[in-house]
Amino acid sequence: MTAEIVELAQQLIRRPSRGGIDDYAPVLGVLEDWLTARELPRRRLYDDQGALVGLLVEVYGGRPGPWWALDACVDTAPFGDEGAWSFPPDCGDVVDGWLRGRGAADSKLAAAMFCVIAAELRGRAFAGGLAVLLDVDEHTGGFGGARAYLADAEAVRPAGVMIGYPGLDEVVVGGRGFWRATITVRAESGHSGARRTTPGAVSRAARLVRLLESSELPGADGEFPLPPKLTVTSIRGGEGFSVVPDRCKVGVDIRTTPTFDAGAAEALVGAAVAELGTPATVIPVASWPPFRLTEHQQPAAALLAAATRAGLTVRAKTAGPSNIGNLLASEGIPATAGFGVRYEGLHGTDERACLADLPTVLAVYRETVSGLLAGGPTTRPKGARGTARQAPTDPQRNDDPSAAV
């Protein structure tokens, strides 16, 4: 069965689907042909502007019960400098046990695996149903496929979602939220060579940056393992040299926690603007809440339990960056964001995925899905830790494989 997964993943890699760059129809066409051949129900998803943003597969179990969802993106990061790659980014070949090419790790191999799991369930009787979301608006940060899925009146709302980001030793069960805003600082314009001028907007914005970066933030608390974090991400203003600028825009990103939420972030920025004492307008741009599942909540409990029974040592991780799990949390849907094969070059040069891990990862997801759909044992055995399986080589890992925002 892993050979079928690899073959489908190879076909997907050979259809470039860089987020915001390539046409997504070819890569989704490969999936549609594969699903049609196996008589799996699927339909395309579109956003409010009619753009294609994903493909949804739905397998009904025939009995009442909750639905669960598997989610993998089939759009990818850009290639970057193709001259720096040691193989073509869209080669999709297998060399020394590694599947190579952009999307091999994030997340076309997972997409192929989830399609195979759905095909195995077709015709079987179970409670509820399984949805497989294949998102092609993920690396843009828009998460249009997930948004369209949640807005689809025909789709059953899932009890939980498992996102197939790679990484063999962690299950991401939480992440900080964020509050983002643009602050426009204003000042009186004038000629830079005039005898008397007041500080321009850029100078005042620079003082605002110092105020923001010196703001006191709370530390981590006992319930959430990460503290909030403030970062000034941009400053734009002025033109040429002879004009004192009358406005300057500052971008600020604040990572939030349950005890320091969006309201606290907005109040902190408001206090800094008030201390600045200069006309300024704060325009919030986006906000997502933090989220965190305990190891006993579903679907985290089932996934961690299955990994432990497979002999893996897998820890539950709360990520610093935000991910699609935050979007789902804002809708009240619990999600895990990451368990898969080991990898190299994710979002970088020479991306590849370790196929030696695929049989174990497939077995873990099979058991997890079966247990959730059957309502069977889903808790990790007490005291069980297991021993991590070893791949042929030790890949260089990215700190967080999620499509972080």
C-alpha positions in Angstrom: 0.0 0.0 0.0 2.9 2.4 0.6 4.0 2.0 -3.0 0.6 3.3 -4.1 1.0 6.3 -1.8 4.5 7.1 -3.1 3.3 6.8 -6.7 0.5 9.2 -6.1 2.8 11.6 -4.3 5.3 11.5 -7.1 2.6 12.5 -9.6 1.6 15.4 -7.3 5.2 16.7 -7.0 5.5 16.7 -10.8 2.6 19.2 -11.0 4.1 22.4 -9.5 1.6 24.1 -7.3 3.4 26.9 -5.6 1.1 29.0 -3.5 0.0 32.2 -5.4 2.1 31.3 -8.4 0.9 28.2 -10.2 -2.5 27.0 -11.5 -3.9 24.5 -9.0 -6.1 22.7 -11.5 -3.4 20.3 -12.7 -2.4 19.0 -9.2 -6.1 18.7 -8.2 -6.8 16.9 -11.5 -4.3 14.2 -10.5 -6.2 13.7 -7.2 -9.6 13.8 -8.9 -8.6 11.1 -11.4 -7.2 8.9 -8.6 -10.3 9.4 -6.5 -12.7 8.8 -9.4 -11.0 5.5 -10.3 -11.7 4.4 -6.7 -15.3 5.7 -6.7 -14.6 8.1 -3.9 -17.0 11.0 -3.6 -15.3 14.4 -3.8 -16.0 17.9 -4.8 -14.1 21.1 -5.5 -14.2 24.0 -3.0 -14.2 27.7 -4.0 -13.8 30.9 -2.1 -16.2 33.9 -2.1 -14.6 35.2 -5.3 -15.0 31.9 -7.1 -11.3 30.9 -6.9 -10.5 27.2 -6.6 -9.1 26.6 -3.1 -9.4 22.9 -2.4 -10.8 19.5 -2.8 -13.1 17.7 -0.3 -13.4 14.0 0.0 -16.2 12.6 2.1 -16.7 8.9 3.2 -19.9 8.1 5.0 -19.9 5.3 7.6 -23.6 4.6 7.4 -24.3 4.9 11.1 -24.8 8.0 13.3 -21.7 9.4 14.9 -19.2 12.3 14.8 -17.2 13.1 11.7 -13.4 13.5 11.8 -11.2 15.2 9.2 -7.7 14.6 7.8 -6.2 17.7 6.2 -3.1 18.1 4.0 -2.1 20.9 1.7 -1.2 20.3 -1.9 0.0 23.8 -2.7 3.6 24.4 -1.8 6.2 27.0 -0.9 8.1 28.6 -3.9 11.1 26.9 -5.3 13.5 29.7 -4.4 16.8 29.7 -6.2 16.5 26.7 -8.5 20.2 26.9 -9.2 20.9 26.0 -5.6 19.0 22.7 -5.8 21.0 19.6 -6.5 17.9 18.1 -8.3 15.0 19.6 -10.2 12.4 20.9 -7.7 9.6 19.1 -9.5 11.4 15.8 -10.1 9.4 13.6 -7.8 11.9 10.8 -7.9 13.0 8.4 -5.1 16.8 8.2 -4.3 18.3 6.3 -1.4 14.9 6.0 0.3 14.0 9.6 0.0 11.1 11.1 -2.0 12.5 14.3 -3.6 11.0 17.6 -4.7 9.0 20.6 -3.6 6.0 19.4 -1.6 7.5 16.0 -0.8 7.5 16.8 2.9 4.9 19.7 3.0 2.6 18.0 2.4 2.0 16.0 -0.8 3.1 12.7 0.7 0.6 13.2 3.5 -2.1 14.1 1.0 -1.5 10.9 -0.9 -1.5 8.9 2.4 -4.8 10.4 3.5 -6.4 9.6 0.2 -5.4 6.0 0.5 -6.8 5.9 4.1 -10.1 7.2 2.7 -10.1 4.6 -0.1 -9.6 1.8 2.5 -12.7 3.0 4.4 -15.0 3.1 1.3 -17.7 0.4 1.6 -17.0 -0.3 5.3 -19.6 0.3 8.0 -18.6 2.6 10.8 -20.1 5.5 12.9 -20.0 9.0 11.5 -17.7 9.7 8.6 -14.3 10.8 7.5 -13.5 13.9 5.5 -10.2 14.5 3.7 -9.5 18.2 3.0 -6.9 18.8 0.3 -6.1 22.6 0.6 -4.5 24.6 -2.2 -4.6 28.0 -0.5 -2.5 27.2 2.5 1.0 28.5 1.8 -0.5 31.8 0.9 -1.6 32.1 4.5 -5.2 32.5 3.4 -6.3 28.9 4.3 -9.0 29.3 1.7 -9.6 25.5 1.5 -10.2 25.2 5.3 -12.4 28.3 5.3 -14.5 27.0 2.3 -14.9 23.6 4.1 -16.1 25.2 7.3 -18.5 27.5 5.3 -19.9 24.6 3.2 -23.5 24.0 4.1 -23.3 20.5 2.7 -20.3 19.4 4.7 -20.7 17.9 8.2 -18.8 19.9 10.8 -15.9 17.8 12.0 -15.5 16.9 15.7 -11.7 17.3 15.2 -9.1 17.6 12.5 -5.6 16.1 12.1 -3.3 18.1 9.8 -0.6 16.1 8.1 2.5 18.3 8.5 5.7 16.2 8.7 7.9 15.3 11.7 8.1 12.0 13.4 8.7 12.9 17.1 6.1 15.6 17.7 2.4 16.1 17.6 1.6 19.8 17.6 -1.4 20.2 19.9 -1.4 24.0 20.3 0.0 27.3 19.2 0.2 30.9 20.2 -2.4 33.2 18.7 -1.6 36.6 17.2 -2.9 40.2 17.0 -1.5 42.2 14.2 -1.9 45.9 13.5 -0.7 48.8 11.4 0.0 52.0 13.3 0.1 55.2 11.2 2.1 58.0 13.0 1.5 61.5 11.8 3.5 64.8 12.0 3.7 68.2 10.3 5.4 68.1 6.9 8.0 70.6 5.8 11.4 71.1 4.1 14.3 69.3 5.6 16.5 72.3 5.1 14.3 74.8 6.8 15.6 76.8 9.7 13.0 75.4 12.1 11.4 72.0 11.8 9.8 69.6 14.2 10.6 65.9 14.3 9.0 64.1 11.3 6.8 61.1 11.3 9.7 58.7 10.8 11.5 60.0 13.9 8.3 59.8 15.9 7.7 56.3 14.6 11.2 55.3 15.7 10.4 56.4 19.2 7.1 54.4 19.1 9.1 51.4 18.1 11.3 51.8 21.2 8.3 52.2 23.4 6.7 49.1 22.0 9.8 47.0 22.3 10.4 48.1 25.9 6.8 47.2 26.9 6.6 44.7 29.7 5.0 41.4 28.8 4.0 38.6 31.2 5.8 35.3 31.3 4.4 31.9 30.6 1.9 30.6 33.0 1.3 27.0 34.3 -1.5 26.3 31.8 0.2 27.5 28.6 3.9 26.8 28.2 4.9 29.8 26.0 4.9 33.6 26.9 3.4 36.3 24.7 5.9 38.0 22.3 5.9 41.4 20.5 7.8 42.0 17.3 7.9 45.2 15.2 7.8 43.8 11.6 7.9 46.8 9.4 8.4 50.6 9.3 7.6 52.5 6.1 7.6 56.2 5.6 9.3 59.2 3.9 10.4 59.8 0.4 13.7 61.3 -0.9 15.7 63.7 1.3 14.3 67.2 1.2 10.9 66.6 2.8 10.1 66.0 6.4 7.7 63.1 6.3 4.2 63.7 7.5 3.3 60.0 8.0 5.0 56.7 8.8 3.4 53.2 9.1 4.6 50.7 11.7 3.7 47.0 11.5 3.5 45.1 14.8 2.9 41.4 15.4 2.0 40.3 19.0 1.8 36.6 19.7 -0.9 36.0 22.2 -1.7 33.4 24.9 -4.9 32.6 26.9 -3.9 35.0 29.7 -2.6 37.7 27.3 -5.2 37.8 24.5 -6.0 40.1 21.6 -7.7 42.7 24.0 -4.5 42.8 26.1 -2.4 43.2 23.0 -4.5 46.1 21.7 -4.4 47.8 25.1 -0.6 47.5 25.2 -0.3 49.2 21.8 -2.8 51.8 22.8 -0.8 52.6 25.9 2.4 53.0 23.9 0.7 55.3 21.4 -0.7 57.4 24.3 2.8 57.7 25.8 4.1 58.8 22.4 1.8 61.8 22.5 1.7 62.2 18.8 -1.4 61.8 16.5 -1.5 58.1 15.5 -4.1 55.7 14.2 -4.1 52.0 15.1 -5.8 49.7 12.6 -6.0 46.0 13.6 -5.2 43.8 10.6 -5.9 40.2 11.8 -6.3 38.3 15.0 -6.4 34.5 15.8 -6.8 33.0 19.3 -4.2 30.7 20.9 -5.2 27.1 21.2 -4.0 24.1 23.1 -5.4 20.6 23.5 -4.5 18.5 26.5 -3.0 15.0 25.8 -6.4 13.6 26.8 -8.5 15.6 24.3 -9.4 14.2 20.9 -8.0 13.9 18.3 -4.7 14.4 20.1 -5.2 11.6 22.5 -5.9 9.0 19.8 -3.0 10.1 17.7 -0.5 10.1 20.6 -1.8 6.7 21.8 -1.4 5.1 18.4 2.1 6.5 18.0 3.1 5.1 21.4 1.7 1.7 20.5 3.7 1.8 17.3 6.9 2.1 19.4 7.5 5.8 18.9 8.5 8.4 21.4 6.3 11.3 20.5 5.8 14.5 22.5 2.9 16.9 22.5 4.2 20.3 21.4 2.8 23.8 21.7 4.2 25.8 18.8 5.4 29.4 18.9 4.1 30.2 15.4 0.5 30.1 14.6 -0.9 27.6 12.1 -4.2 26.4 10.6 -5.1 24.9 14.0 -5.6 28.4 15.3 -8.2 29.0 12.5 -10.0 25.8 13.5 -9.8 26.7 17.2 -11.6 30.0 16.4 -14.4 27.8 15.1 -14.4 25.6 18.2 -12.8 22.7 16.3 -9.9 20.9 18.1 -6.9 20.1 15.8 -3.5 18.5 15.8 -1.0 20.1 13.4 1.8 17.7 12.6 2.8 14.1 12.7 4.5 12.5 9.7 7.7 11.4 8.2 11.1 13.0 8.8 12.3 15.5 6.2 14.9 17.8 4.9 14.8 21.2 3.1 11.2 22.1 4.0 10.4 25.5 2.4 14.1 25.5 1.4 16.5 23.9 -1.0 16.5 20.1 -1.8 13.2 19.3 0.0 12.8 15.6 0.5 10.9 13.1 2.7 12.1 10.0 4.4 10.2 7.0 3.0 11.5 4.6 5.7 9.1 6.2 8.1 6.1 5.9 5.9 4.9 2.4 6.9 4.9 3.4 10.6 3.2 6.8 10.0 0.6 5.1 7.8 -0.1 2.5 10.5 -0.5 5.2 13.2 -3.0 7.2 11.2 -4.9 4.1 10.2 -5.2 3.1 13.9 -6.1 6.6 15.0 -8.9 7.0 12.4 -10.2 3.5 13.0 -10.3 4.1 16.8 -12.1 7.5 16.4 -14.6 6.1 14.0 -15.3 3.1 16.2 -15.1 4.8 19.5 -12.4 2.4 20.7 -9.4 2.9 23.0 -7.8 6.3 22.4 -5.7 7.0 25.4 -1.9 6.5 25.7 -1.0 3.6 28.0 0.2 4.9 31.4 4.0 5.1 31.6 4.4 4.2 28.0 7.1 6.1 26.1 8.4 3.7 23.4 11.6 4.0 21.4 11.9 6.3 18.4 12.4 4.5 15.2 15.5 5.4 13.3 15.6 6.5 9.7 18.6 5.7 7.4 20.1 9.1 8.1 19.5 11.9 10.5 17.7 14.7 8.7 18.2 18.3 9.4 15.0 19.4 11.0 13.2 22.7 10.6 12.0 23.9 14.1 8.3 24.1 13.1 7.1 22.3 9.9 3.7 24.0 9.9 2.7 26.7 7.4 3.4 29.1 10.1 1.9 32.6 10.1 
